[in-house]
Amino acid sequence: MAIINVSAGQSIQQAINAAKNGDTIIVAPGVYRETLTISGKAITLASEFLTTGDSNAIMTTIIDGGGSLVDSDPDVVRFTDTVPAGAKLIGFTVRNGGDGIKVEGTKVDILNNYITNTIDGINYKLVSSGVSGGTARNNLIENNKDDGVDINQVADVVVEDNIIRKNGNDGIEVRMNSYTGTTVLNNIIRRNIISANNGDGIQLIDYPEFSQRYYRIENNLIEGNRDAGLGLMDNGDSSEDYRAASIPEPIDVIGNTFKNNNHGLTGGDNLVAINNIFINHTRIAMKGVDGNSIAAYNLFWNNGTNIQGSNVDTSTTIFADPLLSTSSELQTVSPAIDKGTAFFQWRGRTVLDLTSSSYNGSAPDLGAFESGTTSPQPQGSIGNRIWNDTDGDGIQDAEETGIANVSVKLLNLAQQILATKLTNTNGHYTFNNLSAGTYTVQVDSSTLPSGAQITSDPDATKDGQSVVSLATDETKVNIDFGYKFLPQPPQPKVIEVRVNSSSDDAEQRRTTGSMNLTSTDLELINDSVDQLVGLRFVGVNIPQGSKITNAYIQFKVDEIGSTATNLTIRGEDVDNALNFTTSKNNISSRVTTDASVVWNPVAWTTVGAAGINQRTANIASVIQEIVNRQGWSSGNSIATIISGTGKRTAESYDGDALGAPLLHVEFTPPESSII
């Protein structure tokens, strides 16, 4: 097994081509503007970090794919399914390409890399055969367009000790595609910091068939993600709607800290959640952990809603402030210390069995970090107030009130978020237990009330952030920000109205004009002969003259179908649509809008599905024409008429009242309107 050295200016790919199975390639610092493919041999490809341990080698040895973040960009580093297990990629900056590192049906260890500005940072995905996987450890994966780590199809992966943050979608996305093998695929996600991603921290996406998979999500800090900390979806749908999918595969969620996400943990029918902390979630900390699931030995604090629809052992559940430090560790008086369990069985399966040497004290602590020592906490503090500067003069007057529920972030010199606080009813915030050092206090402008314009900032630049230096145990509670509120135009609104009677969905035979108001389904369009389908939505609360920005009709699948289908959707051009009757031609006799929209639905493959594939194209133009009528009034009824060719079969009111067609409209009301 040889060592091949690559100097700056040489080609890494040429060295790969020359290497034999088992060889090691060591790359000198430099920017290598190429994309790499490894096939047919398991090699170690590394920067000088491998031999020196110097982390500067990671940041100065750069593989730059030269891409612009479009899907057609080649992957920066690609391992094909012809690579034997055991390949390694160690100590590089990987940037500017399609996927940063793609693993196609082989096992690769991805260690100590900085992966940024790609589409998916790491993508495990099959092309033809094999099992994708290996270990991804000690990587910094940030600012990628889609997911930090994307685990697809047949994969057996360990993702551990990484920082995965600020990615455009999920931190880690896992697709549980169809898998018929009998060997259990084990996916382990542990000891990572997963923060500030623009989707879920971790998202598991189920597919209809049960598969031999096991997920263990353990000792992670999952913080500040836009959607769920751990979100479970189904039917291949990745658009997070907090549905709390009933995934049947076993999932163990052990010793994590879920903090400052929108939701904490959503879903699972065979999920065990133990020894976790759930704190500061905007909406729901734990939702839909039901079926054969159990949640025990967890702590909840300061969440919009702590628990909804979940199987919780209340005797072991704590509702108290965990007293976390700015780095999310437990302070010495935390009620989470020694409150976990070292041994847990559920439904005949041993979920956790720790030796006493693996934790301090009489029992494991709750959350991601075991408390270590009883050394005193640092006593530095930064605060103070976000206020409503009503006269806009940048001076806090006695009568000017604070602004509540504004998110304020504390960042270190590397611009990593250390902590986030919400201002109280008086507009105050405080970061406690801070060591000496330099910090940045940053107001999250997205959490300010609409129309906020900054008038006062602690430093000279009115940008909503200020650099603060603390000496040991120093307190600075004069970091105040003032905002004045400007008048705002009406905000966008959303309404949804479902068909709610037999006379509000109807079918008319094209050949005879006969009407059917009580069918248990709606054929769009062919039911032995072509027909028209009418849908009426009662009580549509849109003011006359509103601007319609998006609209669609949501259907639910009654029967699967894949016949090519071409549909046209129009509205009834009246001020207030009447219900359908059994009179002949009661649909075709109605005057329709000039506006029409064509919809070519994809195949409907799952009975009961009601997702994006069952939504019509955008019918905003049709709804706009109706609400622009001089006689239209908010609360009137709207009818739509669907014609065309092909067949998709949806639920009707008489077949499934809760799954009947639903009109979804997004609109901006006129400035003079109040809803």
RAWO-V994838 format. One record per pair of residues at least 4 apart in sequence whose C-alpha atoms are under 8 Angstrom apart, sorted by the first residue. I is the first residue (numbers start at 1). GAP is how many residues later the second one is. If there is no record, write none. Layout:
BEGIN
{{I	GAP} {I	GAP}}
END
This chain:
BEGIN
{{1	19} {1	20} {1	21} {1	22} {1	23} {2	20} {2	21} {2	22} {3	20} {3	21} {3	22} {3	23} {4	11} {4	15} {4	19} {4	20} {4	21} {4	22} {5	20} {5	21} {5	22} {5	23} {6	4} {6	5} {6	6} {6	9} {6	19} {6	20} {6	21} {6	22} {7	20} {7	21} {7	22} {8	19} {8	20} {8	21} {8	22} {8	23} {8	24} {9	21} {9	23} {11	4} {11	21} {11	23} {12	4} {12	15} {12	20} {12	24} {13	4} {13	21} {13	22} {13	23} {13	24} {14	4} {15	4} {15	10} {16	9} {16	22} {19	4} {19	5} {19	6} {19	24} {20	21} {20	23} {21	19} {21	20} {21	21} {21	22} {22	19} {22	20} {22	21} {22	22} {23	19} {23	20} {23	21} {24	19} {24	20} {24	21} {24	22} {25	18} {25	19} {25	20} {25	21} {26	19} {26	20} {26	21} {26	22} {26	24} {27	18} {27	19} {27	20} {27	21} {27	34} {28	19} {28	20} {28	33} {29	18} {29	19} {29	28} {29	31} {29	32} {29	33} {30	30} {30	31} {30	32} {31	29} {31	30} {31	31} {31	32} {31	33} {32	29} {32	30} {32	31} {32	32} {33	30} {33	31} {33	32} {33	33} {34	29} {34	30} {34	31} {34	32} {34	42} {35	28} {35	29} {35	30} {35	39} {35	40} {35	41} {35	42} {36	39} {36	40} {36	41} {36	42} {37	40} {37	41} {37	42} {37	43} {38	39} {38	40} {38	41} {38	42} {38	45} {39	40} {39	41} {39	42} {39	43} {39	44} {40	40} {40	42} {40	43} {40	44} {41	41} {41	42} {41	43} {41	46} {42	41} {42	42} {42	43} {42	44} {42	45} {42	46} {43	43} {43	44} {43	45} {44	43} {44	44} {44	45} {44	46} {45	43} {45	44} {45	45} {46	4} {46	42} {46	43} {46	44} {46	45} {46	46} {47	10} {47	11} {47	14} {47	43} {47	44} {47	45} {48	4} {48	5} {48	6} {48	9} {48	43} {49	4} {49	5} {49	6} {49	7} {49	8} {49	9} {49	41} {49	42} {50	40} {50	41} {54	4} {55	4} {55	36} {56	4} {57	4} {57	34} {57	35} {58	4} {58	33} {58	34} {58	35} {58	54} {58	55} {58	56} {59	33} {59	34} {59	55} {60	32} {60	33} {61	30} {61	31} {61	32} {62	30} {62	31} {62	32} {62	33} {63	13} {63	29} {63	30} {63	31} {63	32} {64	12} {64	30} {64	31} {64	32} {64	33} {65	9} {65	10} {65	11} {65	29} {65	30} {65	31} {65	32} {66	30} {66	31} {67	6} {67	7} {67	29} {67	30} {67	31} {68	5} {68	28} {68	29} {69	4} {69	27} {69	28} {69	29} {69	48} {69	49} {69	50} {69	76} {70	28} {70	49} {71	27} {71	48} {72	26} {73	24} {73	25} {74	23} {74	24} {74	25} {75	22} {75	23} {75	24} {75	25} {75	26} {75	27} {76	18} {76	19} {76	20} {76	21} {76	22} {76	23} {76	24} {76	25} {77	22} {77	23} {77	24} {77	25} {78	23} {78	24} {78	25} {78	26} {79	4} {79	22} {79	23} {79	24} {79	25} {79	27} {79	29} {80	23} {80	24} {80	25} {80	26} {81	22} {81	23} {81	24} {81	25} {81	45} {81	46} {81	47} {81	48} {81	49} {82	24} {83	4} {83	23} {84	22} {84	23} {85	21} {85	22} {85	23} {86	21} {86	22} {86	23} {87	20} {87	21} {87	22} {88	20} {88	21} {88	22} {88	23} {89	19} {89	20} {89	21} {89	22} {90	20} {90	21} {90	22} {90	23} {91	20} {91	21} {91	22} {91	23} {92	20} {92	21} {92	22} {93	20} {93	21} {93	22} {93	23} {94	6} {94	7} {94	19} {94	20} {94	21} {94	22} {95	5} {95	20} {95	21} {95	22} {95	23} {96	4} {96	20} {96	21} {96	22} {97	20} {97	21} {97	22} {98	20} {98	21} {98	22} {99	19} {99	20} {99	21} {99	22} {99	23} {99	24} {100	15} {100	16} {100	18} {100	19} {100	20} {100	21} {100	22} {100	23} {101	20} {101	21} {101	22} {102	20} {102	21} {102	22} {102	23} {103	4} {103	5} {103	19} {103	20} {103	21} {103	22} {103	23} {103	29} {103	30} {104	20} {104	21} {104	22} {104	23} {104	28} {105	19} {105	20} {105	21} {105	22} {105	23} {105	24} {105	25} {105	26} {105	27} {105	28} {105	49} {105	50} {106	24} {106	25} {106	26} {106	27} {106	28} {107	24} {107	25} {107	26} {107	27} {107	28} {108	25} {108	26} {108	27} {109	25} {109	26} {109	27} {109	28} {110	24} {110	25} {110	26} {110	27} {110	29} {111	24} {111	25} {111	26} {111	27} {111	28} {112	25} {112	26} {112	27} {112	28} {113	25} {113	26} {113	27} {114	25} {114	26} {114	27} {115	6} {115	24} {115	25} {115	26} {115	27} {115	29} {116	5} {116	25} {116	26} {116	27} {116	28} {117	4} {117	25} {117	26} {117	27} {117	28} {118	25} {118	26} {118	27} {119	25} {119	26} {119	27} {119	28} {120	24} {120	25} {120	26} {120	27} {120	28} {120	29} {120	30} {121	20} {121	21} {121	23} {121	26} {121	27} {121	28} {121	29} {122	26} {122	27} {122	28} {123	26} {123	27} {123	28} {123	29} {124	8} {124	9} {124	26} {124	27} {124	28} {124	31} {125	7} {125	26} {125	27} {125	28} {125	29} {125	30} {126	4} {126	5} {126	6} {126	26} {126	27} {126	28} {130	24} {131	23} {131	24} {131	25} {132	22} {132	23} {132	24} {132	25} {133	22} {133	23} {133	24} {133	25} {134	22} {134	23} {134	24} {135	22} {135	23} {135	24} {135	25} {136	21} {136	22} {136	23} {136	24} {136	26} {137	22} {137	23} {137	24} {137	25} {138	22} {138	23} {138	24} {138	25} {139	22} {139	23} {139	24} {139	25} {140	22} {140	23} {140	24} {141	7} {141	21} {141	22} {141	23} {141	24} {141	26} {142	6} {142	21} {142	22} {142	23} {142	24} {142	25} {143	22} {143	23} {143	24} {143	25} {144	4} {144	22} {144	23} {144	24} {145	22} {145	23} {145	24} {146	21} {146	22} {146	23} {146	24} {147	20} {147	21} {147	22} {147	23} {147	24} {147	25} {147	26} {148	16} {148	17} {148	19} {148	21} {148	22} {148	23} {148	24} {148	25} {149	21} {149	22} {149	23} {149	24} {150	22} {150	23} {150	24} {151	4} {151	21} {151	22} {151	23} {151	24} {152	22} {152	23} {152	24} {152	25} {153	22} {153	23} {153	24} {153	25} {153	26} {154	22} {154	23} {154	25} {154	31} {155	30} {155	32} {156	29} {156	30} {156	31} {157	29} {157	30} {157	31} {158	29} {158	30} {158	31} {158	32} {159	29} {159	30} {159	31} {159	33} {160	28} {160	29} {160	30} {160	31} {160	32} {161	29} {161	30} {161	31} {161	32} {162	29} {162	30} {162	31} {163	29} {163	30} {163	31} {163	32} {164	7} {164	28} {164	29} {164	30} {164	31} {164	33} {165	6} {165	28} {165	29} {165	30} {165	31} {165	32} {166	5} {166	29} {166	30} {166	31} {166	32} {167	4} {167	29} {167	30} {167	31} {168	29} {168	30} {168	31} {169	28} {169	29} {169	30} {169	31} {170	27} {170	28} {170	29} {170	30} {170	31} {170	32} {170	33} {171	23} {171	24} {171	26} {171	28} {171	29} {171	30} {171	31} {172	28} {172	29} {172	30} {172	31} {173	29} {173	30} {173	31} {173	32} {174	28} {174	29} {174	30} {174	31} {175	29} {175	30} {175	31} {175	32} {175	61} {176	28} {176	29} {176	30} {176	31} {176	35} {177	29} {177	30} {177	59} {178	29} {178	30} {178	31} {178	32} {178	33} {179	32} {179	33} {180	31} {180	32} {181	30} {181	31} {182	30} {183	29} {184	28} {184	29} {184	30} {185	27} {185	28} {185	29} {186	27} {186	28} {186	29} {186	30} {187	26} {187	27} {187	28} {187	29} {188	27} {188	28} {188	29} {188	30} {189	26} {189	27} {189	28} {189	29} {189	31} {190	26} {190	27} {190	28} {190	29} {190	30} {191	27} {191	28} {191	29} {191	30} {191	177} {192	27} {192	28} {192	29} {192	30} {193	27} {193	28} {193	29} {193	30} {194	7} {194	26} {194	27} {194	28} {194	29} {194	31} {195	6} {195	26} {195	27} {195	28} {195	29} {195	30} {196	5} {196	27} {196	28} {196	29} {196	30} {197	4} {197	27} {197	28} {197	29} {198	27} {198	28} {198	29} {199	26} {199	27} {199	28} {199	29} {199	41} {200	25} {200	26} {200	27} {200	28} {200	29} {200	30} {200	31} {200	40} {201	21} {201	22} {201	24} {201	26} {201	27} {201	28} {201	29} {201	30} {202	26} {202	27} {202	28} {202	29} {203	25} {203	27} {203	28} {203	29} {203	30} {203	35} {204	26} {204	27} {204	28} {204	29} {205	27} {205	28} {205	29} {205	30} {205	31} {205	32} {205	33} {206	26} {206	27} {206	28} {206	29} {206	30} {206	41} {207	27} {207	28} {207	29} {208	26} {208	27} {210	38} {210	39} {211	38} {212	37} {213	36} {213	37} {214	35} {214	36} {214	37} {215	35} {215	36} {215	37} {216	35} {216	36} {216	37} {216	38} {217	34} {217	35} {217	36} {217	37} {217	39} {218	34} {218	35} {218	36} {218	37} {218	38} {218	150} {219	35} {219	36} {219	37} {219	38} {219	148} {219	149} {219	150} {220	35} {220	36} {220	37} {220	148} {221	35} {221	36} {221	37} {221	38} {221	107} {221	147} {222	7} {222	34} {222	35} {222	36} {222	37} {222	39} {223	6} {223	34} {223	35} {223	36} {223	37} {223	38} {224	35} {224	36} {224	37} {224	38} {225	4} {225	35} {225	36} {225	37} {226	35} {226	36} {227	13} {227	34} {227	35} {227	36} {228	14} {228	33} {228	34} {228	35} {228	36} {228	37} {228	38} {229	29} {229	30} {229	32} {229	33} {229	34} {229	35} {229	36} {230	34} {230	35} {230	36} {231	9} {231	11} {231	13} {231	33} {231	34} {231	35} {231	36} {232	10} {232	11} {232	12} {232	13} {232	14} {232	15} {232	34} {232	35} {232	36} {233	4} {233	5} {233	7} {233	9} {233	10} {233	11} {233	12} {233	14} {233	34} {234	4} {234	11} {234	12} {234	13} {235	374} {237	374} {242	21} {242	24} {243	23} {243	24} {244	22} {244	23} {244	24} {244	43} {244	44} {244	45} {245	21} {245	22} {245	23} {245	43} {246	21} {246	22} {246	23} {246	42} {246	44} {246	45} {247	20} {247	21} {247	22} {247	23} {248	20} {248	21} {248	22} {249	20} {249	21} {250	20} {250	21} {251	17} {251	19} {251	20} {251	21} {252	19} {252	20} {252	21} {252	99} {253	18} {253	19} {253	20} {253	21} {253	23} {254	18} {254	19} {254	20} {254	21} {254	22} {255	19} {255	20} {255	21} {255	22} {255	111} {255	112} {255	113} {255	114} {256	19} {256	20} {256	21} {256	110} {256	111} {256	112} {257	19} {257	20} {257	21} {257	22} {257	71} {257	110} {257	111} {258	6} {258	18} {258	19} {258	20} {258	21} {259	5} {259	18} {259	19} {259	20} {259	21} {259	22} {260	19} {260	20} {260	21} {260	22} {260	160} {261	19} {261	20} {261	21} {262	19} {262	20} {262	21} {262	22} {263	18} {263	19} {263	20} {263	21} {263	22} {263	23} {264	14} {264	17} {264	20} {264	21} {264	22} {265	20} {265	21} {265	22} {266	20} {266	21} {266	22} {266	23} {267	20} {267	21} {267	22} {267	23} {268	20} {268	21} {268	22} {268	23} {268	25} {269	20} {269	21} {269	22} {269	23} {269	24} {270	20} {270	21} {270	22} {270	23} {271	18} {271	21} {271	22} {271	23} {272	21} {272	22} {272	23} {272	74} {272	79} {273	21} {273	22} {273	23} {273	25} {274	21} {274	22} {274	23} {274	24} {274	66} {274	67} {275	21} {275	22} {275	23} {275	24} {275	64} {275	65} {275	66} {275	89} {275	90} {275	91} {275	92} {276	21} {276	22} {276	23} {276	90} {276	91} {276	92} {277	21} {277	22} {277	23} {277	45} {277	89} {277	90} {278	7} {278	20} {278	21} {278	22} {278	23} {278	25} {279	6} {279	21} {279	22} {279	23} {279	24} {280	21} {280	22} {280	23} {280	24} {281	4} {281	21} {281	22} {281	23} {281	24} {282	21} {282	22} {283	20} {283	21} {283	22} {284	19} {284	20} {284	21} {284	22} {284	23} {284	24} {285	15} {285	18} {285	19} {285	20} {285	21} {285	22} {286	20} {286	21} {286	22} {286	24} {287	20} {287	21} {287	22} {287	23} {288	20} {288	21} {288	22} {289	4} {289	5} {289	6} {289	20} {289	21} {289	22} {290	4} {290	19} {290	20} {290	21} {291	20} {293	18} {294	16} {294	17} {294	18} {294	19} {295	15} {295	16} {295	17} {295	18} {296	16} {296	17} {296	18} {296	20} {296	21} {297	16} {297	19} {297	20} {297	21} {297	42} {297	43} {297	44} {297	69} {298	18} {298	19} {298	20} {298	42} {298	68} {299	18} {299	19} {299	20} {299	21} {299	23} {299	37} {299	67} {300	6} {300	17} {300	18} {300	19} {300	20} {300	21} {301	5} {301	18} {301	19} {301	20} {301	21} {302	4} {302	19} {312	5} {313	4} {314	4} {320	15} {321	13} {321	14} {322	8} {322	12} {322	13} {322	14} {323	7} {323	8} {323	10} {323	11} {323	12} {324	4} {324	5} {324	6} {324	7} {324	10} {325	4} {325	5} {325	6} {325	107} {325	108} {326	92} {326	93} {326	105} {326	106} {326	107} {326	108} {327	91} {327	92} {328	41} {328	91} {329	39} {329	40} {329	41} {329	42} {330	4} {330	6} {330	7} {330	39} {330	40} {330	41} {331	40} {331	46} {332	5} {332	39} {332	42} {333	4} {335	4} {336	4} {336	29} {336	30} {336	31} {337	27} {337	28} {337	29} {337	34} {338	22} {338	23} {338	24} {338	25} {338	26} {338	27} {338	28} {339	24} {339	25} {339	26} {339	27} {340	23} {340	24} {340	25} {340	26} {341	22} {341	23} {342	10} {342	11} {342	12} {342	13} {342	14} {342	21} {342	22} {343	7} {343	8} {343	9} {343	10} {343	11} {344	6} {344	7} {344	8} {344	9} {345	4} {345	5} {345	6} {345	7} {346	4} {346	5} {354	4} {355	4} {356	4} {356	7} {359	4} {359	5} {359	6} {359	11} {360	4} {360	10} {360	11} {360	12} {364	6} {365	4} {365	5} {365	6} {366	4} {377	56} {378	55} {378	56} {378	57} {378	94} {378	95} {379	53} {379	54} {379	55} {379	56} {379	93} {379	94} {379	95} {379	96} {380	52} {380	53} {380	54} {380	55} {380	56} {380	90} {380	91} {380	92} {380	93} {380	94} {380	95} {381	49} {381	50} {381	51} {381	52} {381	53} {381	92} {381	93} {381	94} {381	95} {381	96} {382	48} {382	49} {382	50} {382	93} {382	94} {382	95} {382	96} {382	97} {383	45} {383	46} {383	47} {383	48} {383	93} {383	94} {383	95} {383	96} {383	97} {384	44} {384	45} {384	46} {384	93} {384	94} {384	95} {384	96} {385	17} {385	38} {385	41} {385	42} {385	43} {385	44} {385	93} {385	94} {385	95} {385	96} {386	16} {386	17} {386	18} {386	20} {386	37} {386	41} {386	42} {386	94} {386	95} {386	96} {386	97} {387	9} {387	13} {387	14} {387	15} {387	16} {387	40} {387	93} {387	94} {387	95} {387	96} {388	12} {388	13} {388	14} {388	15} {388	94} {388	95} {388	96} {388	97} {389	4} {389	5} {389	6} {389	7} {389	8} {389	11} {389	12} {389	66} {389	93} {389	94} {389	95} {390	10} {390	93} {390	94} {390	95} {391	93} {392	63} {392	91} {392	92} {393	62} {394	61} {394	62} {394	88} {395	61} {395	87} {396	4} {396	86} {401	25} {401	26} {402	23} {402	24} {402	25} {402	26} {403	20} {403	21} {403	22} {403	23} {403	24} {404	18} {404	19} {404	20} {404	21} {404	22} {404	23} {404	24} {405	17} {405	18} {405	19} {405	20} {405	22} {405	42} {406	16} {406	17} {406	21} {406	37} {406	38} {406	41} {406	42} {407	13} {407	14} {407	15} {407	16} {407	36} {407	37} {407	40} {408	12} {408	13} {408	14} {408	15} {408	21} {408	33} {408	34} {408	35} {408	36} {409	8} {409	9} {409	10} {409	11} {409	12} {409	32} {409	33} {409	34} {409	35} {410	7} {410	8} {410	9} {410	10} {410	21} {410	29} {410	30} {410	31} {410	32} {411	4} {411	5} {411	6} {411	7} {411	8} {411	28} {411	29} {411	30} {411	31} {412	4} {412	5} {412	6} {412	26} {412	27} {412	28} {413	25} {413	26} {413	27} {415	25} {419	12} {421	8} {421	9} {421	10} {422	7} {423	4} {423	5} {423	6} {424	4} {424	5} {430	47} {434	39} {435	35} {435	36} {435	37} {435	38} {436	33} {436	34} {436	35} {436	36} {436	37} {436	38} {437	32} {437	33} {437	34} {438	29} {438	30} {438	31} {438	32} {439	28} {439	29} {439	30} {439	31} {440	25} {440	26} {440	27} {440	28} {441	24} {441	25} {441	26} {441	27} {442	22} {442	23} {442	24} {443	21} {443	22} {444	4} {444	20} {445	19} {448	4} {449	36} {450	35} {450	38} {451	33} {451	34} {451	35} {451	36} {451	37} {452	31} {452	32} {452	33} {452	34} {453	30} {453	31} {453	32} {453	33} {454	8} {454	9} {454	10} {454	27} {454	28} {454	29} {454	30} {455	7} {455	26} {455	27} {455	28} {455	29} {456	6} {456	24} {456	25} {456	26} {456	27} {457	4} {457	5} {457	6} {457	7} {457	8} {457	9} {457	22} {457	23} {457	24} {457	25} {458	8} {458	21} {458	22} {458	23} {459	7} {459	8} {464	17} {466	13} {470	4} {470	5} {470	6} {489	182} {490	178} {490	179} {490	180} {490	181} {491	177} {491	178} {492	174} {492	175} {492	176} {492	177} {493	173} {493	174} {493	175} {493	176} {494	170} {494	171} {494	172} {494	173} {495	45} {495	46} {495	169} {495	170} {495	171} {496	166} {496	167} {496	168} {496	169} {497	40} {497	41} {497	42} {497	43} {497	165} {497	166} {497	167} {498	39} {498	162} {498	163} {498	164} {498	165} {499	5} {499	6} {499	36} {499	37} {499	38} {499	39} {499	154} {499	158} {499	161} {499	162} {499	163} {500	4} {500	37} {500	38} {500	153} {500	157} {500	160} {501	4} {501	152} {501	153} {502	4} {502	15} {502	16} {502	151} {502	152} {503	14} {503	15} {503	76} {503	77} {503	78} {504	13} {504	30} {504	31} {504	32} {504	33} {504	75} {504	76} {505	12} {505	28} {505	29} {505	30} {505	31} {505	75} {505	147} {505	148} {506	9} {506	10} {506	11} {506	12} {506	13} {506	16} {506	27} {506	28} {506	29} {506	74} {507	8} {507	9} {507	10} {507	15} {507	24} {507	25} {507	26} {507	27} {507	80} {508	5} {508	6} {508	7} {508	8} {508	23} {508	24} {508	25} {508	77} {508	78} {508	79} {508	80} {509	4} {509	5} {509	6} {509	20} {509	21} {509	22} {509	23} {510	19} {510	20} {510	21} {510	22} {511	18} {511	19} {513	71} {513	72} {513	73} {514	68} {514	69} {514	70} {514	71} {515	66} {515	67} {515	68} {515	69} {515	70} {515	71} {516	66} {517	63} {517	64} {517	65} {518	136} {519	133} {519	135} {519	136} {520	131} {520	132} {520	133} {520	134} {520	135} {520	136} {521	37} {521	128} {521	129} {521	130} {521	131} {521	132} {521	133} {521	134} {522	11} {522	127} {522	128} {522	129} {522	130} {523	4} {523	10} {523	124} {523	125} {523	126} {523	127} {524	7} {524	8} {524	9} {524	43} {524	118} {524	119} {524	120} {524	121} {524	122} {524	123} {524	124} {524	125} {524	126} {525	5} {525	6} {525	7} {525	8} {525	42} {525	118} {525	119} {525	120} {525	121} {525	122} {525	123} {526	4} {526	5} {526	119} {526	120} {526	121} {527	4} {527	120} {530	114} {530	115} {531	112} {532	55} {532	56} {532	109} {532	110} {532	111} {533	54} {533	108} {533	109} {533	110} {534	46} {534	53} {534	105} {534	106} {534	107} {534	108} {535	104} {535	105} {535	106} {535	126} {536	41} {536	42} {536	43} {536	101} {536	102} {536	103} {536	104} {537	100} {537	101} {537	102} {537	126} {538	97} {538	98} {538	99} {538	100} {539	95} {539	96} {539	97} {539	98} {540	94} {540	95} {540	96} {540	97} {540	98} {541	93} {541	94} {541	95} {542	4} {542	85} {542	91} {542	92} {542	93} {542	125} {542	127} {543	84} {543	90} {543	91} {543	126} {543	127} {543	130} {543	132} {544	83} {544	84} {544	85} {544	86} {544	88} {544	89} {544	90} {545	82} {545	83} {545	84} {545	124} {545	125} {546	78} {546	81} {546	82} {546	121} {546	122} {546	123} {546	124} {547	77} {547	120} {547	121} {547	122} {547	123} {548	72} {548	73} {548	75} {548	76} {548	117} {548	118} {548	119} {548	120} {549	71} {549	116} {549	117} {549	118} {549	119} {550	68} {550	69} {550	70} {550	115} {550	116} {550	117} {551	67} {551	68} {551	69} {551	72} {551	112} {551	113} {551	114} {551	115} {552	63} {552	64} {552	65} {552	66} {552	67} {552	68} {552	111} {552	112} {552	113} {553	62} {553	63} {553	108} {553	109} {553	110} {553	111} {554	56} {554	57} {554	60} {554	61} {554	62} {554	107} {554	108} {554	109} {554	110} {555	55} {555	59} {555	60} {555	95} {555	96} {555	104} {555	105} {555	106} {555	107} {556	51} {556	52} {556	53} {556	54} {556	55} {556	58} {556	94} {556	95} {556	103} {556	104} {556	105} {557	47} {557	49} {557	50} {557	51} {557	52} {557	53} {557	57} {557	92} {557	93} {557	94} {558	49} {558	50} {558	91} {558	92} {558	93} {559	45} {559	47} {559	48} {559	89} {559	90} {559	91} {560	43} {560	44} {560	45} {560	46} {560	47} {560	88} {560	89} {561	42} {561	43} {561	44} {561	86} {561	87} {561	88} {562	40} {562	41} {562	42} {562	43} {562	85} {562	86} {563	40} {563	83} {563	84} {563	85} {564	36} {564	82} {564	83} {565	35} {565	36} {565	79} {565	80} {565	81} {565	82} {565	83} {566	32} {566	33} {566	34} {566	35} {566	78} {566	79} {566	80} {567	31} {567	32} {567	33} {567	75} {567	76} {567	77} {567	78} {567	79} {568	28} {568	29} {568	30} {568	31} {568	74} {568	75} {568	76} {569	27} {569	28} {569	29} {569	30} {569	50} {569	71} {569	72} {569	73} {569	74} {570	22} {570	23} {570	24} {570	25} {570	26} {570	27} {570	52} {570	70} {570	71} {570	72} {571	21} {571	22} {571	24} {571	25} {571	51} {571	52} {571	55} {571	67} {571	68} {571	69} {571	70} {572	5} {572	18} {572	19} {572	20} {572	21} {572	54} {572	66} {572	67} {572	68} {572	69} {573	17} {573	18} {573	19} {573	20} {573	52} {573	53} {574	17} {574	52} {574	55} {575	51} {575	52} {575	54} {575	56} {575	57} {575	58} {575	61} {575	62} {576	56} {576	60} {576	61} {576	62} {577	59} {577	60} {577	61} {577	62} {578	59} {580	6} {580	7} {581	5} {582	4} {585	4} {586	4} {587	54} {592	49} {593	29} {593	32} {593	33} {594	31} {595	26} {595	27} {595	30} {596	23} {596	25} {596	26} {597	20} {597	21} {597	22} {597	24} {597	25} {598	19} {599	17} {599	18} {601	12} {601	13} {601	15} {602	11} {604	9} {604	10} {604	44} {609	5} {610	4} {610	5} {611	4} {619	4} {620	4} {620	45} {621	4} {622	4} {623	4} {624	4} {625	4} {626	6} {626	12} {627	5} {627	6} {628	4} {632	4} {651	4} {651	5} {651	8} {651	9} {651	10} {652	4} {652	5} {652	7} {652	8} {652	9} {653	4} {653	5} {653	6} {653	7} {653	8} {655	5} {656	4} {669	4}}
END
